[in-house]
């Protein structure tokens, strides 16, 4: 393995790095249904799945925990929307919902190995939020071009994002 050296208030601590290996594989499908309502105007629905590979604290061991790895996070995403592009006017609106499981998190905190009054690097604790997370909202955008070379754009979004459960956050 590789040795990792960390400086703390008392000197240098060397921790063996095991050099383990993890392989994460997932199928990430995406499907979209689009219906043309009129020329340059459509409504659509999309579904997709995705994942973010597992992680570990490569910046150094967490005191008391060593090198910590996380599980991969998965997301199922749903979106329904409407789009139109007319000669002087464009409008897009979409509602979306994302359902995350094992969402990866990292939290910084004081390093317990530091001597009092000595500045040192904080620790970062990695993990997965056990309750996952839900994100949903609505996104709206409109553009009008009343005269050549003048565009007026306006957009708004309402977003709700919450962890399902995240003890000691």
Secondary structure as GFF3:
##gff-version 3
##sequence-region A 1 169
A	DSSP	beta_strand	2	8	.	.	.	ID=ss1
A	DSSP	beta_strand	11	17	.	.	.	ID=ss2
A	DSSP	beta_strand	30	38	.	.	.	ID=ss3
A	DSSP	beta_strand	41	52	.	.	.	ID=ss4
A	DSSP	beta_strand	73	85	.	.	.	ID=ss5
A	DSSP	beta_strand	89	101	.	.	.	ID=ss6
A	DSSP	beta_strand	103	109	.	.	.	ID=ss7
A	DSSP	beta_strand	123	129	.	.	.	ID=ss8
A	DSSP	beta_strand	133	147	.	.	.	ID=ss9
A	DSSP	beta_strand	150	163	.	.	.	ID=ss10
###
